Amino acid sequence: MGNQTGEWVNLYGSDGKIKARLNSTTLELVVKERGVYHSWRLAAMVKLGQNADAVPVEPQAVAC
């Protein structure tokens, strides 16, 4: 999960247990689910969302 210094913030669920950790420097979100770590770079996702206007959107649902 990376460096365990003060840059990581624990995110707790309603049961009081740690559900995820957020790196306040890189804005990386890490969630452990069933023993597997999942990681998202939130800063990159926000930047991608800001550029969403440039992406064409299908007018109707497309079957996959």
C-alpha positions as CSV (number, residue, x, y, z in Angstrom):
1,M,0.0,0.0,0.0
2,G,3.0,2.2,-0.2
3,N,4.6,4.5,2.3
4,Q,3.1,4.4,5.7
5,T,3.9,7.9,6.7
6,G,1.6,10.7,7.6
7,E,0.5,11.2,4.0
8,W,-2.0,8.3,4.3
9,V,-5.4,9.0,5.8
10,N,-7.5,6.1,7.1
11,L,-11.2,6.1,6.0
12,Y,-13.5,4.4,8.4
13,G,-16.9,2.7,7.9
14,S,-19.9,3.0,10.1
15,D,-18.7,-0.1,12.0
16,G,-15.5,1.7,13.0
17,K,-13.2,-0.4,10.9
18,I,-10.8,1.0,8.3
19,K,-12.4,0.6,4.9
20,A,-9.9,2.5,2.7
21,R,-6.8,4.7,2.8
22,L,-6.3,7.9,0.9
23,N,-2.8,9.4,0.1
24,S,-3.2,13.1,0.7
25,T,-0.2,13.9,-1.5
26,T,-0.9,11.8,-4.6
27,L,-4.7,11.5,-4.1
28,E,-4.4,7.7,-4.5
29,L,-7.4,5.8,-3.0
30,V,-6.7,2.2,-1.9
31,V,-9.4,-0.2,-0.8
32,K,-8.8,-3.8,0.4
33,E,-11.6,-6.1,-0.6
34,R,-11.4,-9.8,0.3
35,G,-7.7,-9.7,0.6
36,V,-7.1,-7.9,-2.7
37,Y,-6.0,-4.3,-2.9
38,H,-7.6,-2.0,-5.4
39,S,-6.1,1.4,-6.2
40,W,-7.4,4.4,-8.0
41,R,-5.6,7.7,-8.9
42,L,-8.3,10.2,-8.1
43,A,-6.4,13.2,-9.4
44,A,-6.2,11.5,-12.8
45,M,-9.9,10.6,-12.7
46,V,-10.9,14.2,-11.9
47,K,-8.7,15.5,-14.7
48,L,-10.3,12.9,-17.1
49,G,-13.8,14.1,-16.0
50,Q,-12.9,17.7,-16.7
51,N,-12.0,16.7,-20.3
52,A,-15.3,14.7,-20.7
53,D,-16.9,17.5,-22.7
54,A,-14.4,16.7,-25.6
55,V,-15.6,13.1,-25.7
56,P,-18.4,12.3,-28.1
57,V,-21.5,10.7,-26.4
58,E,-23.7,8.2,-28.1
59,P,-27.3,9.6,-28.5
60,Q,-28.8,6.2,-27.9
61,A,-27.9,3.1,-25.9
62,V,-25.4,0.9,-27.7
63,A,-25.4,-2.9,-27.2
64,C,-22.2,-4.4,-26.1
